[in-house]
Amino acid sequence: MADVIETTASAITAGVNLVKTIKEKFGYTVEDLAIASGLTVEELNGIETGAEAEPSKLHRIAHSVGLPDVTPQIQH
């Protein structure tokens, strides 16, 4: 996965379809991904088709397959 996207944040910024990418790279079915992420099949289908893109759900998907999350550091 790291060869496709480095972090959850970069994936979201780049507009990567996480559901489609994870299915292709890991051979997951939408049902597998639902179990791994704790989201429903309907939620994942909505994300895959572009009907939904709630960031917290995208992070859950990414984290379910070990994609790291990097939050930009704010310097004071």
C-alpha positions as CSV (number, residue, x, y, z in Angstrom):
1,M,0.0,0.0,0.0
2,A,2.9,2.3,0.8
3,D,3.8,2.3,-2.9
4,V,0.4,3.8,-3.7
5,I,-0.1,6.2,-0.8
6,E,2.0,7.1,2.2
7,T,-0.6,8.3,4.7
8,T,-4.3,8.6,5.3
9,A,-4.0,12.4,5.0
10,S,-2.1,12.2,1.7
11,A,-4.6,9.8,0.3
12,I,-7.6,12.0,1.2
13,T,-5.8,15.1,-0.1
14,A,-5.0,13.3,-3.4
15,G,-8.6,12.1,-3.7
16,V,-7.7,8.4,-3.7
17,N,-10.6,6.1,-3.5
18,L,-9.6,4.1,-0.5
19,V,-12.2,1.4,-0.8
20,K,-11.3,0.7,-4.4
21,T,-7.6,0.9,-3.8
22,I,-7.7,-1.4,-0.8
23,K,-9.9,-3.9,-2.6
24,E,-7.4,-4.0,-5.5
25,K,-4.2,-4.0,-3.5
26,F,-5.2,-6.4,-0.8
27,G,-7.8,-8.5,-2.6
28,Y,-10.4,-7.6,0.0
29,T,-14.1,-7.8,-0.8
30,V,-16.3,-5.1,0.5
31,E,-17.5,-7.5,3.1
32,D,-13.9,-8.2,4.2
33,L,-13.3,-4.4,4.5
34,A,-16.6,-3.9,6.4
35,I,-15.5,-6.5,9.0
36,A,-12.0,-5.0,9.2
37,S,-13.1,-1.3,9.5
38,G,-16.3,-1.7,11.5
39,L,-18.3,0.1,8.8
40,T,-21.3,-1.3,7.0
41,V,-21.3,-2.6,3.4
42,E,-23.7,0.2,2.6
43,E,-21.3,2.8,4.0
44,L,-18.4,1.4,2.1
45,N,-20.4,1.2,-1.1
46,G,-21.3,4.9,-0.7
47,I,-17.7,5.8,-0.2
48,E,-16.5,3.8,-3.2
49,T,-19.1,5.4,-5.5
50,G,-18.3,8.9,-4.2
51,A,-21.7,9.5,-2.6
52,E,-20.0,9.8,0.8
53,A,-16.6,10.9,2.0
54,E,-16.8,11.5,5.7
55,P,-13.1,11.9,6.9
56,S,-13.6,9.8,10.0
57,K,-14.8,6.9,8.0
58,L,-11.9,7.3,5.5
59,H,-9.5,7.2,8.4
60,R,-11.2,4.0,9.8
61,I,-10.8,2.3,6.5
62,A,-7.2,3.3,6.1
63,H,-6.3,2.3,9.7
64,S,-8.0,-1.1,9.3
65,V,-5.3,-2.1,6.8
66,G,-2.4,-0.3,8.7
67,L,-2.1,2.8,6.6
68,P,-0.6,5.4,9.0
69,D,-2.2,8.7,9.8
70,V,0.1,11.8,9.8
71,T,-1.2,15.0,11.3
72,P,0.7,18.1,10.3
73,Q,2.7,19.6,13.1
74,I,1.8,23.1,14.1
75,Q,4.8,25.1,15.2
76,H,4.3,27.7,17.9
